[in-house]
C-alpha cells in the first residue's frame, strides 16, 4: 500500500450522493488511497454509523498498523516512523502488526452479526473465498492459535485468516465489536516490498503466487463476489460528504503513534492528501 507527507485537513469535499432507490442497502465507499491515520479514523467512524458498509482501499505510502491490544513492539519501528520510512498507526481492530503498501485492504461493517465469533468470521469472509476461487487460488481458514507473541500478523495463521497452498497466508483479518456492531479489517497481500518487510520484521514476506488480475480488475472481482456472497443488503456506492469528512478528521490523532514526519522536521517526498483531494482520482 505509494508516497506522502504533511498533515492535511479536508477543505473541499464531494457532495453526498443523491438518494438512491428505497429499501435497505450496504454503503459501498469508493476506493481511497490515503495515509494510515485517515484510513483508520474512517473505519472507526463507519463503525459508529450503525449501518452496513464495505470499502476497499490502498495506501499513500508504506504504513505499519498495530493491533488494538499490541502494546509491545520493537523500538526500530519508532525509528523507521520518525525517519519518514513508514507511517506508524494503531488499528481499531485487534491482531498483530501489518505492513501496508503492497496490499489491498478491506473494511466491513456489519450491524447485528452472529454472536459466535468464528461464525461471524466465516460468513464475513465467504466473499473473499469465492473471489479467490474464481481467480483459481482457493483459500481456507488458518488453524494456528491466536497470539501476540509474533509481532507480524503474517507470521501466523489463525481461524480468522485465509491461507492457500501449504499454509501461505494471503489474507489476515481482525475484528472490533462495538455496541453489537462488527468491524472486520483485512489485508490482502499482493506484492510486498521485501526490503522494507525485512527491515520491519527481520524475515522475508510470504512467497505468494501472483494473481491473474491486478488493480481495478481485482477490485471488480472482489466486489462481484461481495454482491453475491456478503450476508448484507445490496451494495450502493456513496461518496463521503463534507460534514462526514470533518467528523472523520476529528479522530485522526487517536490513531497516530508517531507525529507525521513533517511535524518532526523530517522531509519526505510527495504530500499527504486528504480524502477530499483524493476522491476524484480514486473513484
C-alpha positions as a Markdown table, in Angstrom:
| # | Residue | x | y | z |
|---|---|---|---|---|
| 1 | Unk | 0.0 | 0.0 | 0.0 |
| 2 | Unk | 2.8 | 4.9 | -2.6 |
| 3 | Unk | 4.3 | 8.5 | -1.1 |
| 4 | Unk | 3.1 | 11.1 | 1.5 |
| 5 | Unk | 4.0 | 13.9 | 3.9 |
| 6 | Unk | 2.3 | 16.6 | 5.9 |
| 7 | Unk | -0.9 | 16.7 | 7.9 |
| 8 | Unk | -3.8 | 18.0 | 5.9 |
| 9 | Unk | -7.4 | 18.6 | 6.6 |
| 10 | Unk | -10.3 | 18.5 | 4.1 |
| 11 | Unk | -11.1 | 21.8 | 2.5 |
| 12 | Unk | -13.3 | 20.7 | -0.3 |
| 13 | Unk | -15.5 | 17.6 | -0.4 |
| 14 | Unk | -17.6 | 15.7 | -2.8 |
| 15 | Unk | -21.2 | 16.3 | -2.4 |
| 16 | Unk | -23.2 | 13.4 | -0.9 |
| 17 | Unk | -24.6 | 11.1 | -3.5 |
| 18 | Unk | -28.2 | 11.7 | -4.3 |
| 19 | Unk | -30.7 | 9.4 | -2.6 |
| 20 | Unk | -30.9 | 6.0 | -4.2 |
| 21 | Unk | -33.8 | 3.6 | -4.5 |
| 22 | Unk | -35.9 | 2.9 | -1.4 |
| 23 | Unk | -35.0 | 0.0 | 0.9 |
| 24 | Unk | -32.1 | -1.0 | 3.0 |
| 25 | Unk | -28.6 | -1.0 | 1.4 |
| 26 | Unk | -25.0 | -1.6 | 2.3 |
| 27 | Unk | -22.9 | 1.6 | 1.8 |
| 28 | Unk | -20.1 | 1.0 | -0.6 |
| 29 | Unk | -17.4 | 3.7 | -0.5 |
| 30 | Unk | -15.1 | 4.4 | -3.4 |
| 31 | Unk | -11.6 | 3.2 | -3.3 |
| 32 | Unk | -9.4 | 5.8 | -1.5 |
| 33 | Unk | -5.7 | 6.0 | -1.4 |
| 34 | Unk | -4.8 | 7.8 | 1.9 |
| 35 | Unk | -2.5 | 8.0 | 4.8 |
| 36 | Unk | -2.8 | 5.4 | 7.6 |
| 37 | Unk | -4.4 | 7.7 | 10.2 |
| 38 | Unk | -7.1 | 8.7 | 7.7 |
| 39 | Unk | -7.8 | 5.1 | 6.9 |
| 40 | Unk | -8.1 | 4.0 | 10.5 |
| 41 | Unk | -10.2 | 7.0 | 11.5 |
| 42 | Unk | -12.6 | 6.4 | 8.6 |
| 43 | Unk | -13.1 | 2.8 | 9.5 |
| 44 | Unk | -13.7 | 3.7 | 13.2 |
| 45 | Unk | -16.2 | 6.4 | 12.2 |
| 46 | Unk | -18.1 | 4.0 | 9.9 |
| 47 | Unk | -18.5 | 1.5 | 12.8 |
| 48 | Unk | -20.3 | 4.2 | 14.7 |
| 49 | Unk | -22.9 | 4.9 | 11.9 |
| 50 | Unk | -24.8 | 1.7 | 12.7 |
| 51 | Unk | -25.4 | 0.7 | 9.1 |
| 52 | Unk | -23.7 | -1.9 | 6.9 |
| 53 | Unk | -20.7 | -0.7 | 4.9 |
| 54 | Unk | -17.9 | -2.0 | 2.8 |
| 55 | Unk | -14.9 | -0.4 | 1.3 |
| 56 | Unk | -11.6 | -1.4 | -0.4 |
| 57 | Unk | -8.6 | 0.9 | 0.0 |
| 58 | Unk | -4.9 | 1.4 | -0.7 |
| 59 | Unk | -2.2 | 3.4 | 1.0 |
| 60 | Unk | -0.3 | 6.6 | 0.1 |
| 61 | Unk | 3.0 | 5.4 | 1.4 |
| 62 | Unk | 4.2 | 2.4 | 3.5 |
| 63 | Unk | 2.3 | 2.1 | 6.7 |
| 64 | Unk | 2.7 | -0.2 | 9.7 |
| 65 | Unk | -0.6 | -0.7 | 11.6 |
| 66 | Unk | -0.6 | -2.2 | 15.1 |
| 67 | Unk | -3.4 | -4.1 | 16.5 |
| 68 | Unk | -5.6 | -2.5 | 19.2 |
| 69 | Unk | -4.0 | -4.5 | 22.0 |
| 70 | Unk | -0.5 | -4.7 | 20.7 |
| 71 | Unk | 1.4 | -2.7 | 23.3 |
| 72 | Unk | 5.0 | -4.1 | 23.0 |
| 73 | Unk | 6.9 | -3.7 | 19.7 |
| 74 | Unk | 10.5 | -3.1 | 18.6 |
| 75 | Unk | 12.0 | 0.3 | 19.1 |
| 76 | Unk | 13.2 | 0.1 | 15.5 |
| 77 | Unk | 9.6 | 0.7 | 14.4 |
| 78 | Unk | 9.5 | 4.0 | 16.1 |
| 79 | Unk | 12.8 | 5.0 | 14.4 |
| 80 | Unk | 11.5 | 4.0 | 11.0 |
| 81 | Unk | 8.4 | 6.1 | 11.5 |
| 82 | Unk | 10.4 | 9.1 | 12.8 |
| 83 | Unk | 12.7 | 8.9 | 9.8 |
| 84 | Unk | 9.7 | 9.0 | 7.4 |
| 85 | Unk | 10.3 | 5.5 | 6.1 |
| 86 | Unk | 6.8 | 4.5 | 7.1 |
| 87 | Unk | 3.7 | 5.7 | 9.0 |
| 88 | Unk | 3.0 | 4.0 | 12.3 |
| 89 | Unk | -0.6 | 3.8 | 13.3 |
| 90 | Unk | -2.9 | 1.8 | 15.6 |
| 91 | Unk | -5.8 | 0.0 | 14.2 |
| 92 | Unk | -9.2 | 0.0 | 16.0 |
| 93 | Unk | -9.3 | -3.8 | 15.4 |
| 94 | Unk | -7.1 | -6.4 | 17.0 |
| 95 | Unk | -4.3 | -8.8 | 15.8 |
| 96 | Unk | -0.7 | -8.2 | 15.1 |
| 97 | Unk | 1.2 | -5.6 | 13.1 |
| 98 | Unk | 0.5 | -5.4 | 9.3 |
| 99 | Unk | 2.9 | -3.8 | 6.9 |
| 100 | Unk | 0.7 | -2.0 | 4.3 |
| 101 | Unk | 1.8 | -0.7 | 0.9 |
| 102 | Unk | 1.9 | -3.9 | -1.2 |
| 103 | Unk | -1.6 | -5.0 | -0.2 |
| 104 | Unk | -5.2 | -4.2 | -0.8 |
| 105 | Unk | -7.2 | -3.6 | 2.4 |
| 106 | Unk | -10.9 | -4.0 | 3.1 |
| 107 | Unk | -13.2 | -2.9 | 5.9 |
| 108 | Unk | -16.6 | -4.4 | 6.5 |
| 109 | Unk | -19.1 | -3.0 | 9.0 |
| 110 | Unk | -21.9 | -5.5 | 9.9 |
| 111 | Unk | -24.6 | -4.5 | 12.4 |
| 112 | Unk | -26.1 | -7.4 | 14.3 |
| 113 | Unk | -23.8 | -10.2 | 13.2 |
| 114 | Unk | -23.9 | -13.7 | 14.7 |
| 115 | Unk | -22.7 | -13.6 | 18.3 |
| 116 | Unk | -20.4 | -16.6 | 17.7 |
| 117 | Unk | -17.1 | -15.0 | 16.6 |
| 118 | Unk | -15.9 | -17.8 | 14.3 |
| 119 | Unk | -19.3 | -17.9 | 12.6 |
| 120 | Unk | -19.1 | -14.2 | 12.1 |
| 121 | Unk | -15.6 | -14.6 | 10.6 |
| 122 | Unk | -16.8 | -17.4 | 8.4 |
| 123 | Unk | -19.8 | -15.6 | 7.0 |
| 124 | Unk | -17.9 | -12.2 | 6.7 |
| 125 | Unk | -15.1 | -13.9 | 4.7 |
| 126 | Unk | -17.1 | -16.0 | 2.3 |
| 127 | Unk | -17.0 | -13.4 | -0.4 |
| 128 | Unk | -13.2 | -13.4 | -0.3 |
| 129 | Unk | -13.0 | -17.1 | -0.6 |
| 130 | Unk | -15.4 | -17.1 | -3.6 |
| 131 | Unk | -13.5 | -14.3 | -5.3 |
| 132 | Unk | -10.1 | -16.1 | -5.0 |
| 133 | Unk | -11.8 | -19.4 | -6.1 |
| 134 | Unk | -12.8 | -17.5 | -9.3 |
| 135 | Unk | -9.1 | -16.5 | -9.6 |
| 136 | Unk | -8.0 | -20.1 | -9.4 |
| 137 | Unk | -6.4 | -19.7 | -5.9 |
| 138 | Unk | -8.8 | -21.3 | -3.4 |
| 139 | Unk | -8.4 | -20.1 | 0.2 |
| 140 | Unk | -9.1 | -21.9 | 3.5 |
| 141 | Unk | -9.1 | -20.7 | 7.1 |
| 142 | Unk | -5.9 | -21.0 | 9.2 |
| 143 | Unk | -5.6 | -23.3 | 12.1 |
| 144 | Unk | -3.0 | -21.9 | 14.5 |
| 145 | Unk | -3.6 | -20.4 | 17.9 |
| 146 | Unk | -4.0 | -16.6 | 18.1 |
| 147 | Unk | -1.1 | -14.9 | 19.9 |
| 148 | Unk | 0.6 | -11.5 | 20.1 |
| 149 | Unk | 4.0 | -13.2 | 20.7 |
| 150 | Unk | 4.8 | -12.8 | 17.0 |
| 151 | Unk | 4.9 | -9.1 | 16.1 |
| 152 | Unk | 3.8 | -9.7 | 12.5 |
| 153 | Unk | 0.2 | -10.5 | 11.7 |
| 154 | Unk | 1.5 | -12.6 | 8.8 |
| 155 | Unk | 3.8 | -14.8 | 10.9 |
| 156 | Unk | 0.9 | -17.0 | 12.0 |
| 157 | Unk | -2.5 | -18.0 | 10.5 |
| 158 | Unk | -5.5 | -18.4 | 12.8 |
| 159 | Unk | -9.1 | -19.2 | 12.2 |
| 160 | Unk | -9.6 | -15.5 | 11.4 |
| 161 | Unk | -7.1 | -15.7 | 8.4 |
| 162 | Unk | -7.3 | -17.2 | 4.9 |
| 163 | Unk | -4.4 | -19.3 | 3.6 |
| 164 | Unk | -3.6 | -21.1 | 0.4 |
| 165 | Unk | -1.3 | -23.9 | -0.7 |
| 166 | Unk | 0.9 | -25.3 | 2.0 |
| 167 | Unk | -0.3 | -22.6 | 4.5 |
| 168 | Unk | 0.8 | -19.3 | 3.0 |
| 169 | Unk | -1.3 | -16.6 | 4.5 |
| 170 | Unk | -2.9 | -14.5 | 1.8 |
| 171 | Unk | -5.4 | -12.5 | 3.9 |
| 172 | Unk | -5.0 | -11.5 | 7.5 |
| 173 | Unk | -8.2 | -10.3 | 9.2 |
| 174 | Unk | -9.1 | -8.9 | 12.6 |
| 175 | Unk | -12.3 | -7.6 | 14.3 |
| 176 | Unk | -13.7 | -5.0 | 16.6 |
| 177 | Unk | -17.1 | -5.4 | 18.2 |
| 178 | Unk | -18.8 | -2.3 | 19.5 |
| 179 | Unk | -22.4 | -2.0 | 20.7 |
| 180 | Unk | -23.4 | -5.2 | 18.9 |
| 181 | Unk | -21.9 | -4.0 | 15.6 |
| 182 | Unk | -18.9 | -5.6 | 13.9 |
| 183 | Unk | -15.9 | -4.0 | 12.1 |
| 184 | Unk | -13.8 | -6.6 | 10.2 |
| 185 | Unk | -10.5 | -5.4 | 8.8 |
| 186 | Unk | -8.5 | -7.4 | 6.3 |
| 187 | Unk | -5.2 | -7.1 | 4.4 |
| 188 | Unk | -4.9 | -8.9 | 1.1 |
| 189 | Unk | -1.2 | -9.4 | 0.4 |
| 190 | Unk | -0.3 | -8.7 | -3.3 |
| 191 | Unk | 3.3 | -7.6 | -3.8 |
| 192 | Unk | 5.1 | -6.8 | -0.6 |
| 193 | Unk | 8.3 | -4.7 | -0.5 |
| 194 | Unk | 10.8 | -7.4 | 0.5 |
| 195 | Unk | 13.5 | -5.0 | 1.7 |
| 196 | Unk | 11.1 | -3.0 | 3.9 |
| 197 | Unk | 9.5 | -6.1 | 5.2 |
| 198 | Unk | 12.9 | -7.4 | 6.3 |
| 199 | Unk | 13.7 | -4.1 | 7.9 |
| 200 | Unk | 10.5 | -4.2 | 9.9 |
| 201 | Unk | 10.1 | -7.9 | 10.8 |
| 202 | Unk | 13.6 | -9.4 | 10.2 |
| 203 | Unk | 12.2 | -12.0 | 7.9 |
| 204 | Unk | 11.1 | -12.4 | 4.3 |
| 205 | Unk | 7.5 | -11.7 | 3.3 |
| 206 | Unk | 5.2 | -14.6 | 2.3 |
| 207 | Unk | 6.2 | -16.1 | -1.1 |
| 208 | Unk | 2.7 | -15.9 | -2.5 |
| 209 | Unk | 1.9 | -16.7 | -6.1 |
| 210 | Unk | 0.9 | -13.8 | -8.4 |
| 211 | Unk | -2.7 | -13.2 | -9.1 |
| 212 | Unk | -4.0 | -13.3 | -12.7 |
| 213 | Unk | -5.5 | -9.9 | -12.3 |
| 214 | Unk | -4.5 | -6.7 | -10.6 |
| 215 | Unk | -5.6 | -3.1 | -9.9 |
| 216 | Unk | -9.2 | -2.2 | -10.8 |
| 217 | Unk | -9.8 | -5.6 | -12.3 |
| 218 | Unk | -9.0 | -7.3 | -9.0 |
| 219 | Unk | -11.4 | -4.9 | -7.2 |
| 220 | Unk | -14.1 | -5.8 | -9.7 |
| 221 | Unk | -13.7 | -9.5 | -9.0 |
| 222 | Unk | -13.9 | -8.8 | -5.2 |
| 223 | Unk | -16.9 | -6.6 | -5.5 |
| 224 | Unk | -18.7 | -9.0 | -7.8 |
| 225 | Unk | -18.2 | -11.7 | -5.1 |
| 226 | Unk | -19.3 | -9.3 | -2.4 |
| 227 | Unk | -22.5 | -8.5 | -4.1 |
| 228 | Unk | -23.3 | -12.2 | -4.3 |
| 229 | Unk | -22.0 | -13.6 | -1.0 |
| 230 | Unk | -22.0 | -10.9 | 1.7 |
| 231 | Unk | -24.7 | -11.5 | 4.3 |
| 232 | Unk | -25.8 | -7.9 | 4.0 |
| 233 | Unk | -28.3 | -5.8 | 2.0 |
| 234 | Unk | -27.3 | -4.9 | -1.6 |
| 235 | Unk | -24.3 | -2.6 | -2.1 |
| 236 | Unk | -24.8 | 1.0 | -3.2 |
| 237 | Unk | -22.0 | 3.4 | -4.0 |
| 238 | Unk | -22.0 | 6.5 | -1.8 |
| 239 | Unk | -19.3 | 9.2 | -1.6 |
| 240 | Unk | -18.3 | 11.0 | 1.6 |
| 241 | Unk | -19.7 | 14.4 | 2.2 |
| 242 | Unk | -18.0 | 17.4 | 3.7 |
| 243 | Unk | -19.6 | 17.0 | 7.2 |
| 244 | Unk | -18.7 | 13.3 | 7.2 |
| 245 | Unk | -15.1 | 14.1 | 6.3 |
| 246 | Unk | -14.9 | 16.7 | 9.1 |
| 247 | Unk | -16.2 | 14.1 | 11.6 |
| 248 | Unk | -13.5 | 11.6 | 10.4 |
| 249 | Unk | -10.8 | 14.3 | 10.7 |
| 250 | Unk | -11.6 | 14.9 | 14.3 |
| 251 | Unk | -10.5 | 11.4 | 15.2 |
| 252 | Unk | -7.2 | 11.3 | 13.4 |
| 253 | Unk | -4.8 | 11.8 | 16.3 |
| 254 | Unk | -6.0 | 8.8 | 18.3 |
| 255 | Unk | -4.6 | 6.5 | 15.6 |
| 256 | Unk | -1.2 | 8.1 | 15.2 |
| 257 | Unk | 1.6 | 6.6 | 17.2 |
| 258 | Unk | 4.3 | 8.9 | 15.9 |
| 259 | Unk | 3.8 | 12.5 | 14.7 |
| 260 | Unk | 3.9 | 13.0 | 10.9 |
| 261 | Unk | 7.4 | 13.2 | 9.5 |
| 262 | Unk | 6.9 | 16.9 | 8.6 |
| 263 | Unk | 5.9 | 17.7 | 12.2 |
| 264 | Unk | 9.1 | 16.0 | 13.4 |
| 265 | Unk | 11.2 | 18.0 | 10.9 |
| 266 | Unk | 11.8 | 15.1 | 8.6 |
| 267 | Unk | 11.5 | 15.7 | 4.8 |
| 268 | Unk | 9.5 | 13.1 | 2.8 |
| 269 | Unk | 8.6 | 13.0 | -0.8 |
| 270 | Unk | 5.1 | 13.7 | -2.0 |
| 271 | Unk | 2.2 | 15.2 | 0.0 |
| 272 | Unk | -0.3 | 13.7 | 2.4 |
| 273 | Unk | -3.6 | 14.0 | 0.5 |
| 274 | Unk | -6.9 | 14.4 | 2.3 |
| 275 | Unk | -9.9 | 12.3 | 1.2 |
| 276 | Unk | -11.4 | 15.4 | -0.4 |
| 277 | Unk | -8.4 | 15.8 | -2.7 |
| 278 | Unk | -8.3 | 12.1 | -3.5 |
| 279 | Unk | -11.9 | 11.3 | -4.3 |
| 280 | Unk | -11.9 | 12.4 | -7.9 |
| 281 | Unk | -8.9 | 10.3 | -9.0 |
| 282 | Unk | -9.7 | 7.2 | -6.9 |
| 283 | Unk | -13.3 | 6.5 | -7.8 |
